[in-house]
């Protein structure tokens, strides 16, 4: 009876646990990670990057300065009261009997097109600011593209490391079976198992590097989402077709925003010089007023009008320093523009040489070395498993295969980074 009671109690306890398991809420499913393409990453960058947003706000500020530069001078209003008696004379004191009130209006007339020149200089400043904002975007976009490539490269390294580890685990399983059968010695099995540490280390380093590159990308996007909530998708390969260097040079001269800003700066310097010369001219101020009261010279003139013209005398030219400065600024801007053009050629030539060198290295890998590494590994593996090759030969073949695979992945990453550098040098995407 006691045994039955224990069994019955156990049955009740199991039933209670089963009931609890049925009534407990199901685990919340983990949402799948978002997969972003390059176009989506670029859109997020343009929408969220604070540095780029600040550069665009600067353009709005420059447009506001255009409004200020195009303003007309405001007229001046004056009100004059005179002729009020302040003390008795000959026993008569009529303080307001002779008071007259004279309102007047004056206006400054700007000569030599000063207002339009200020407006033109402000518009050219806006164009320069817009080109500089585009140049800021060009530089930041290169950083984002490099981070994007870095994530794709890290994913490829993780895939290669996982494949190598999986393949090596199969070799270990076969080697343990051979050891159990007495086909290989304990020392050989130990060396094989110790070699696995290298593949485990490769995988862990690749996983850490993948998370690090994702963090860098999110920082450029000003995004604080969890690392595991997104993934990237893009072509991780190279293209052999490449235009001539002259084509890329010409394209860069037409598209580089920093060069466009330098050219616009020369134009603005010329406008500022014209404005400085115009500011050296005198501007007359014309005034007109009305007076209500008797005139001392003509007691019958109760209502009178008057006019005046005020012209500054240019005894001393107080604008000669500004004219000299703006004239020198034209030469300085021209020199900077020439230097910007030279820098464009240098950037394009450097990027072109880097891309061409990477293509030259990648072609033999794709055409010959990858297949050779696979063939050597499979041949040595088959020979080792059948006693025709030494352990050291097998380990060397495995290391060679691993080195070739990683080198190929890293070369593709270097090519894609160089392609991004070429796009930055030209000022637009010429290599997808």
C-alpha positions, 0 to 999 in steps of 0.5 A: 500500500505504501508503494502505491501511495508513492506512485499515486503521489508521483502521478499527481505531481506530474499532472500538476507540472503538466498543468503548469506547463500548459497554462504558462505563457508561450515564449515571445518569438524573436523578430527576424533581423531586418535585411538592408541593401546598400540603397536602404543604408544610404537612405538611412544615412541621408535621413539620420546623419546629424553632420549631414543635417547640420550641413543642410541647415547651413544652406538654409542660413545662407539663403536667409542671408540672401534676403538680408543682402537684398534689403533696401535702405529704410527712409528716415523720418524726422520731426523738428519743433522750434521757435518756442519762447522760453522767457518773457520779453518786454512784458509779453510771454506767449511761449507757443505763439511762434512755435513751428513744427517741421516733419521731414523724410530722407532717403539714402540712394545707393549708387553703382548697383551696390544692392544687387552686388550684395545680393549676387555675392550672397547667392554665390555664397549659398552656391558655395555652401551647397557645394561644400555640403555636397562635399561633406556628404561625399566624404561621409558617404565614403565612410558609410560605404567602407563600413558597409563593405566591412560588414560584408567582408566580416560576414564572408570571413565568418562564413569561410571560418565556419566552413573550415571548422565544419570541414575540419570536424569531419576530418577529426571524426574520421581520424578518431575512427582511424585511431580506434581502429589502430590506423594512426597513433595517439600523437597524430590524433592529438596534433589534429585536435590541437590544430582545431584551436586555430579554426575555433580562434578564426571563427571567434575573431570573425564573429567579434569583427562582424559585431564591431563593423556593425557597431561602426556602421550604426554609429555613422547612421546615428542609429542605436538599434541592437546589433542583432536586429539587422543584417546586410545584403549585397554583392561581395564580388569584383568586376573586371571591367574598368574604364580608362583613366581619362574617362574617370578624370573627366567625370571627376572634373564635372562632378567633384563638389569641392572643385565646384566650390573652389570655382564658385569661390573665385567668382564670388571673390570677383563679385566682392571686388566689384562691391568693394569698388562700388562701396567706395563711391558716395551715396547721396541722401535726399531729404524733404520736409514740411513746416507749419508756421509763419516764416520770419522772412515772410509772415504770410508763409504759414505752410512751407516745404524744404529740401536738402541733398547730403553728399559725403565728401571723399577727401580721404578714400576710406575703402582702399584697404578693402578694395586691395584685400578683395583684389588679392582674394581673387588671386588667392582663390584662383590658386586654391582652385588650381590646387583643388583641380590638381587634388582631383587628378591625384585622388582619381589616379590613386584610386584608379591604381588601387582598383586596377591592382586589386583586379590584377590580384583577384583575377588569378585567384578566381581563375586558378588559385582557388581551384588549386587550393581545393584540389590540393586539399582534397588530394592530400586529404585522400592520400593521408586517410589512405596512408599515402601522405604524412600528417605534416603534409595534410596540416600544411595543405589545410593551412594553405587552403585556409590562407588562400580562402581568407586572402581571397575574401580580404582582397575582395574587401580591399577591391570594394573599398578601393571602388568606394574610394574611386566613387569618392574621387569622382564624386559619384558612383561610377563603380557599383 
